[in-house]
Amino acid sequence: MSTIPICQYDAEVLANREIGPGLYWIDLLAPEITRHALPGHFVHLIASDVSEDSSRQTWLRHTPLLRRPFSIAERDPERGVFGLIYRIVGGGTEILATRRRGERVDVLGPLGRTFEPVHAGRPVIMVAGGVGVAPFLSLAQETVRNGRARPAEMTVLFGAATAGLLSGEEKFRALGVDVRLATDDGTTGHHGLVTDLLDRELASSPRRCAYLYACGPTPMMRRCQEIAREAGIDGQVSLEGIMPCGVGVCMACVVACTAPGAAPDAAPGAAPDAAPDAAPDARLSTPRYERVCDAGPVFDMQEVVM
């Protein structure tokens, strides 16, 4: 069990700006949360508009009722400020985008399980899709800040639908971290999937990846899982999901997990005539169910059934 304290804080909005089409960066002043946050942690925000000068109808001011989870993308311990990246995808984030400097946001955190740190002499690749880049900004910055490894030992493969959604790239470059880009529409970098870059990188320079991190859309992380398994590389994924409580109580964010390399049991959907000596597939083993907000959001890459 983590010994890091969880704080509920009435955080002040220091900045909230659009950095891409429907993509925002918000800076929040919350010293207690900032002090204890580590790469991989997330916070839980109340996104509803309960400000005194709200123009919304009274019955809508507490909508959405439930908190929203966001990965911590950056922190400044000296100022007590942390930053989040979010994209407008529904009512909660639409309201969050209207928050102005000086307003207050109720924040709970830091929450969740953190990343395995980057170690000197063990080069890593971070594969990010869209706003899944957020926890890797934190991981890269903390690694450089603490001198755990050289920037040259980290490679970021960053993909999005279009160039305007690749914000954050400049922060990696400022740290000296190598960044490769991919866009679905070909507006910048590789025209195609970011996992194509991972395939290419491992084929040309396998020694550049001794550990793999991934965060983004599920199909992207599933492909990273397959590539890592084929290459015999360990790693972690950071999952996204609906987390009504954020502290492991409501059980709404469970995900199936299984021990890597376990022999497959009779699993639903398994072919009845499968060869008995077929190579074990961890995804076919009898799963256990873990809460993303409590046991995650960071999991062993080969444990999660995606």
C-alpha positions as CSV (number, residue, x, y, z in Angstrom):
1,M,0.0,0.0,0.0
2,S,1.3,3.5,-0.9
3,T,2.4,5.8,1.9
4,I,1.9,8.9,-0.3
5,P,-0.8,11.0,1.3
6,I,-4.0,11.8,-0.7
7,C,-5.1,15.4,-0.5
8,Q,-8.3,17.2,-1.4
9,Y,-7.4,20.7,-2.4
10,D,-9.2,23.8,-3.6
11,A,-6.7,24.5,-6.4
12,E,-6.4,27.9,-8.0
13,V,-6.3,28.1,-11.8
14,L,-3.1,29.9,-12.9
15,A,-3.6,29.3,-16.6
16,N,-5.9,27.5,-18.9
17,R,-5.1,27.8,-22.6
18,E,-5.9,26.1,-25.9
19,I,-2.8,24.5,-27.3
20,G,-4.4,22.7,-30.3
21,P,-7.8,22.1,-31.8
22,G,-9.9,21.3,-28.7
23,L,-6.7,20.5,-26.8
24,Y,-6.0,22.4,-23.6
25,W,-3.3,22.9,-20.9
26,I,-4.3,23.9,-17.4
27,D,-1.9,24.9,-14.6
28,L,-3.2,24.4,-11.0
29,L,-1.8,25.7,-7.8
30,A,-2.0,22.9,-5.2
31,P,1.3,22.7,-3.2
32,E,0.4,19.6,-1.2
33,I,-0.5,17.5,-4.3
34,T,2.4,18.8,-6.3
35,R,4.9,18.0,-3.5
36,H,4.0,14.3,-3.5
37,A,3.2,13.7,-7.1
38,L,5.3,11.2,-9.1
39,P,5.3,10.1,-12.8
40,G,2.2,8.0,-13.5
41,H,0.0,9.6,-10.8
42,F,-3.3,11.2,-11.7
43,V,-5.7,13.6,-10.1
44,H,-9.5,13.6,-9.8
45,L,-11.2,16.9,-10.6
46,I,-14.7,18.2,-10.1
47,A,-15.4,19.6,-13.5
48,S,-18.9,20.9,-12.9
49,D,-19.5,24.7,-12.8
50,V,-20.5,25.8,-9.3
51,S,-18.9,29.2,-9.3
52,E,-21.0,32.1,-7.9
53,D,-21.1,33.9,-11.3
54,S,-22.1,30.8,-13.3
55,S,-24.4,31.5,-16.2
56,R,-25.7,27.9,-16.2
57,Q,-29.2,27.0,-14.9
58,T,-29.2,26.0,-11.3
59,W,-30.1,22.3,-12.0
60,L,-27.1,22.1,-14.4
61,R,-24.5,23.6,-12.2
62,H,-23.6,20.2,-10.6
63,T,-23.5,18.4,-13.9
64,P,-21.5,16.3,-14.4
65,L,-21.7,15.1,-10.8
66,L,-18.8,12.7,-10.8
67,R,-15.1,13.6,-10.9
68,R,-12.9,13.3,-13.9
69,P,-9.4,11.7,-13.9
70,F,-6.4,13.4,-15.6
71,S,-2.7,12.3,-15.7
72,I,-0.2,14.8,-14.2
73,A,1.9,16.0,-17.1
74,E,4.2,18.4,-15.3
75,R,5.0,19.7,-11.9
76,D,7.0,22.6,-10.4
77,P,7.6,21.6,-6.7
78,E,9.1,25.0,-5.9
79,R,5.9,26.9,-7.0
80,G,3.5,24.1,-5.9
81,V,2.1,24.0,-9.4
82,F,1.2,21.0,-11.6
83,G,-0.1,20.9,-15.2
84,L,-2.6,18.8,-17.0
85,I,-3.3,18.2,-20.7
86,Y,-6.9,17.5,-21.7
87,R,-9.1,17.4,-24.8
88,I,-12.7,18.4,-25.0
89,V,-14.6,15.1,-25.4
90,G,-17.8,15.7,-23.4
91,G,-19.6,18.0,-21.0
92,G,-17.0,17.8,-18.2
93,T,-14.0,18.8,-20.3
94,E,-16.1,21.4,-22.1
95,I,-16.8,23.1,-18.8
96,L,-13.2,22.7,-17.6
97,A,-12.1,24.6,-20.8
98,T,-14.1,27.7,-19.6
99,R,-12.3,28.0,-16.3
100,R,-10.5,31.3,-16.0
101,R,-7.4,32.4,-14.1
102,G,-8.1,32.9,-10.4
103,E,-11.0,30.5,-10.3
104,R,-10.9,27.4,-8.1
105,V,-11.2,23.7,-8.9
106,D,-11.7,20.9,-6.4
107,V,-8.9,18.4,-6.9
108,L,-8.2,15.0,-5.2
109,G,-4.7,13.5,-5.5
110,P,-2.1,12.3,-6.2
111,L,-3.8,9.0,-7.0
112,G,-2.8,5.7,-8.5
113,R,0.3,3.6,-9.0
114,T,3.4,5.1,-10.6
115,F,5.8,4.2,-13.3
116,E,8.9,2.1,-12.8
117,P,11.7,4.8,-12.9
118,V,14.0,5.1,-15.9
119,H,17.4,3.8,-14.9
120,A,20.8,4.7,-16.3
121,G,22.1,2.1,-18.7
122,R,18.7,0.8,-19.6
123,P,17.4,2.8,-22.6
124,V,13.7,3.2,-22.9
125,I,11.1,4.0,-25.5
126,M,7.8,5.8,-24.6
127,V,5.0,5.4,-27.0
128,A,2.3,8.0,-26.7
129,G,-1.0,8.5,-28.5
130,G,-2.8,11.8,-28.3
131,V,-3.2,13.1,-24.7
132,G,-1.5,9.8,-23.6
133,V,1.6,11.9,-23.9
134,A,0.9,13.5,-20.5
135,P,2.4,11.0,-18.1
136,F,5.6,10.7,-20.2
137,L,6.2,14.5,-20.0
138,S,6.3,14.0,-16.2
139,L,8.4,10.8,-16.5
140,A,11.0,12.5,-18.8
141,Q,11.2,15.7,-16.7
142,E,11.5,13.9,-13.4
143,T,14.2,11.6,-14.8
144,V,16.3,14.5,-16.0
145,R,15.6,16.5,-12.8
146,N,16.8,13.7,-10.6
147,G,19.7,12.7,-12.8
148,R,18.5,9.1,-13.0
149,A,19.5,8.7,-16.7
150,R,20.7,10.8,-19.6
151,P,18.2,12.3,-22.0
152,A,19.8,10.3,-24.8
153,E,18.6,7.1,-23.1
154,M,15.0,8.1,-23.6
155,T,13.2,8.0,-27.0
156,V,9.6,9.3,-27.4
157,L,7.4,8.1,-30.2
158,F,4.4,10.4,-30.3
159,G,1.4,10.0,-32.5
160,A,-1.9,11.8,-33.1
161,A,-4.6,12.2,-35.7
162,T,-3.1,15.5,-37.0
163,A,-0.1,17.8,-36.4
164,G,-2.2,20.2,-34.3
165,L,-2.7,17.5,-31.6
166,L,1.0,16.9,-31.0
167,S,1.5,19.6,-28.4
168,G,4.2,18.7,-25.9
169,E,6.8,17.7,-28.4
170,E,8.8,20.9,-27.7
171,K,9.0,20.1,-24.0
172,F,10.8,16.8,-24.7
173,R,13.2,18.4,-27.2
174,A,14.0,21.1,-24.6
175,L,15.1,18.2,-22.3
176,G,17.3,16.7,-25.0
177,V,15.0,13.7,-25.5
178,D,14.8,12.3,-29.0
179,V,11.2,12.6,-30.3
180,R,9.8,10.8,-33.4
181,L,6.3,11.9,-34.7
182,A,3.5,10.2,-36.5
183,T,0.2,11.5,-37.8
184,D,-2.8,9.7,-39.2
185,D,-3.3,12.3,-41.9
186,G,0.4,12.7,-42.7
187,T,0.6,16.5,-41.8
188,T,3.9,15.9,-40.0
189,G,6.3,13.0,-39.3
190,H,5.5,9.5,-40.3
191,H,2.2,9.1,-42.2
192,G,0.6,6.3,-40.3
193,L,0.4,4.7,-36.9
194,V,2.9,5.5,-34.1
195,T,3.3,1.8,-33.6
196,D,4.8,1.6,-37.1
197,L,7.6,3.8,-35.7
198,L,8.1,1.3,-32.8
199,D,8.4,-1.6,-35.3
200,R,10.9,0.4,-37.3
201,E,12.9,1.4,-34.3
202,L,13.2,-2.1,-32.9
203,A,14.2,-3.5,-36.3
204,S,16.9,-0.9,-36.8
205,S,18.2,-0.4,-33.3
206,P,17.0,-3.1,-30.9
207,R,19.5,-2.0,-28.3
208,R,17.8,1.4,-28.0
209,C,15.0,-0.2,-26.1
210,A,15.4,-2.3,-22.9
211,Y,12.1,-1.2,-21.5
212,L,8.9,0.0,-23.1
213,Y,6.2,2.4,-21.8
214,A,2.9,3.0,-23.6
215,C,-0.2,5.3,-23.1
216,G,-2.9,6.1,-25.5
217,P,-5.8,4.5,-27.3
218,T,-6.4,0.8,-26.5
219,P,-5.6,-0.5,-30.0
220,M,-2.3,1.3,-29.9
221,M,-1.4,-0.1,-26.5
222,R,-2.5,-3.6,-27.6
223,R,-0.2,-3.4,-30.6
224,C,2.7,-2.2,-28.3
225,Q,1.9,-5.2,-26.0
226,E,2.2,-7.6,-29.0
227,I,5.5,-6.0,-30.2
228,A,7.0,-6.1,-26.7
229,R,6.0,-9.8,-26.3
230,E,7.5,-10.7,-29.7
231,A,10.7,-8.8,-28.8
232,G,11.0,-10.1,-25.3
233,I,10.9,-6.6,-23.8
234,D,9.4,-5.7,-20.4
235,G,7.4,-2.6,-20.0
236,Q,4.3,-0.8,-18.6
237,V,1.1,0.7,-19.9
238,S,-0.9,3.6,-18.3
239,L,-4.6,3.0,-18.8
240,E,-7.4,5.4,-19.2
241,G,-10.9,4.7,-18.1
242,I,-14.0,5.9,-16.3
243,M,-13.2,6.3,-12.6
244,P,-16.2,7.6,-10.7
245,C,-14.6,7.4,-7.3
246,G,-10.8,7.3,-8.1
247,V,-10.0,5.5,-4.8
248,G,-10.9,1.9,-5.4
249,V,-14.4,1.9,-3.8
250,C,-17.0,1.9,-6.6
251,M,-15.4,-1.0,-8.7
252,A,-16.5,0.7,-11.9
253,C,-13.0,0.8,-13.6
254,V,-12.0,-2.9,-13.3
255,V,-9.8,-4.4,-16.0
256,A,-8.9,-8.0,-16.7
257,C,-5.3,-9.0,-15.8
258,T,-3.4,-12.2,-15.8
259,A,0.1,-13.4,-14.9
260,P,2.5,-13.1,-17.9
261,G,3.4,-16.5,-19.3
262,A,0.8,-18.4,-17.4
263,A,-0.5,-21.6,-19.0
264,P,-3.9,-21.0,-20.6
265,D,-7.0,-22.4,-19.0
266,A,-10.2,-23.0,-20.8
267,A,-11.2,-19.5,-21.5
268,P,-14.4,-18.1,-23.1
269,G,-13.9,-17.8,-26.8
270,A,-10.9,-20.1,-27.0
271,A,-10.9,-22.5,-30.0
272,P,-12.0,-26.0,-28.8
273,D,-9.6,-27.7,-31.2
274,A,-6.5,-25.6,-30.3
275,A,-3.3,-27.6,-30.4
276,P,-2.5,-28.8,-26.8
277,D,1.2,-27.8,-27.3
278,A,0.4,-24.3,-28.5
279,A,2.5,-21.6,-27.0
280,P,0.9,-20.2,-23.9
281,D,-0.8,-16.8,-24.4
282,A,-1.2,-14.8,-21.2
283,R,-4.4,-13.3,-22.5
284,L,-6.0,-16.8,-22.5
285,S,-5.2,-17.5,-18.8
286,T,-8.0,-17.2,-16.3
287,P,-8.0,-13.5,-15.5
288,R,-8.2,-11.6,-12.3
289,Y,-9.8,-8.2,-12.2
290,E,-8.0,-5.1,-10.9
291,R,-9.3,-1.6,-10.3
292,V,-7.5,0.9,-12.7
293,C,-7.7,3.7,-10.2
294,D,-6.1,1.7,-7.3
295,A,-3.9,-1.1,-8.8
296,G,-3.2,1.2,-11.8
297,P,-3.4,3.2,-13.9
298,V,0.1,1.9,-14.5
299,F,0.2,-1.9,-15.1
300,D,2.8,-4.4,-16.3
301,M,2.5,-4.4,-20.0
302,Q,2.0,-8.2,-20.3
303,E,-0.6,-8.5,-17.4
304,V,-3.4,-6.4,-18.9
305,V,-5.9,-8.1,-21.2
306,M,-6.6,-5.6,-23.9
